[in-house]
């Protein structure tokens, strides 16, 4: 689940772990004051482990490896696209 940053007019900034489908918080969990969700900075998304592959192909790569790499790229790009379009405006 992603972590969202909020700013309370009374308490300052805080983070909340929420599902992407959850509506943004409107009240501070501490003081019940009005909050605004902040636009996240460049907190990169890093994939670790042997299951994730580079977008770069190698000259000796067989067709199955190329197909697997392409499929993982496509799934990742679709997930990014969904995340971009599901943000509240």
PLY file of the C-alpha trace (Angstrom):
ply
format ascii 1.0
element vertex 89
property float x
property float y
property float z
element edge 88
property int vertex1
property int vertex2
end_header
0.00 0.00 0.00
1.30 3.47 -0.81
2.14 6.09 1.77
0.54 9.50 1.22
1.74 12.78 2.68
-0.75 15.17 4.22
-0.48 18.65 5.69
-2.59 19.68 8.66
-3.06 23.41 9.17
-2.63 22.94 12.94
-0.29 19.94 13.42
1.92 20.14 10.32
2.84 17.30 8.00
2.18 13.60 8.51
2.02 10.41 6.48
-0.81 7.91 6.09
-0.67 4.40 4.60
-3.77 3.93 2.46
-5.03 1.81 -0.39
-4.96 3.53 -3.77
-8.75 3.12 -3.89
-9.28 4.85 -0.51
-10.54 8.43 -0.63
-8.07 11.09 0.58
-8.25 11.99 4.27
-10.13 15.19 5.04
-9.46 15.39 8.79
-6.26 15.13 10.82
-6.19 11.94 12.93
-4.65 13.93 15.82
-6.58 17.21 16.06
-9.45 16.57 13.59
-8.45 19.74 11.71
-8.66 20.11 7.93
-5.88 18.40 5.92
-4.68 18.52 2.33
-2.92 15.68 0.55
0.47 16.78 -0.74
1.80 16.01 -4.18
4.61 13.53 -3.75
8.12 14.43 -4.80
10.52 12.18 -6.59
10.40 9.31 -4.11
11.45 6.70 -6.64
9.97 3.25 -7.01
12.72 0.64 -6.91
12.26 -2.97 -7.93
14.68 -5.35 -6.21
15.30 -9.04 -6.57
16.05 -11.43 -9.39
12.47 -11.48 -10.71
12.68 -7.93 -12.11
14.62 -7.43 -15.28
16.27 -4.50 -17.01
14.60 -2.84 -19.98
17.90 -3.30 -21.85
18.24 -6.46 -23.89
21.49 -8.30 -24.43
22.78 -9.54 -27.76
22.71 -13.22 -26.70
19.21 -13.13 -25.19
16.88 -15.92 -26.36
13.29 -15.30 -27.49
11.69 -16.55 -24.25
13.79 -14.16 -22.15
12.93 -11.29 -24.50
9.23 -12.15 -24.28
9.39 -12.38 -20.46
11.20 -9.02 -20.23
8.68 -7.39 -22.57
5.74 -8.77 -20.54
7.17 -7.49 -17.24
7.79 -4.08 -18.83
4.23 -3.96 -20.15
2.68 -4.94 -16.80
4.79 -2.28 -15.05
3.80 0.40 -17.55
0.10 -0.51 -17.28
0.33 -0.31 -13.47
1.98 3.13 -13.73
-0.73 4.29 -16.15
-3.50 3.12 -13.82
-1.85 4.89 -10.88
-1.57 8.15 -12.85
-5.23 8.11 -13.92
-6.68 7.09 -10.54
-5.36 10.14 -8.66
-7.97 12.68 -7.54
-7.83 16.01 -9.39
0 1
1 2
2 3
3 4
4 5
5 6
6 7
7 8
8 9
9 10
10 11
11 12
12 13
13 14
14 15
15 16
16 17
17 18
18 19
19 20
20 21
21 22
22 23
23 24
24 25
25 26
26 27
27 28
28 29
29 30
30 31
31 32
32 33
33 34
34 35
35 36
36 37
37 38
38 39
39 40
40 41
41 42
42 43
43 44
44 45
45 46
46 47
47 48
48 49
49 50
50 51
51 52
52 53
53 54
54 55
55 56
56 57
57 58
58 59
59 60
60 61
61 62
62 63
63 64
64 65
65 66
66 67
67 68
68 69
69 70
70 71
71 72
72 73
73 74
74 75
75 76
76 77
77 78
78 79
79 80
80 81
81 82
82 83
83 84
84 85
85 86
86 87
87 88
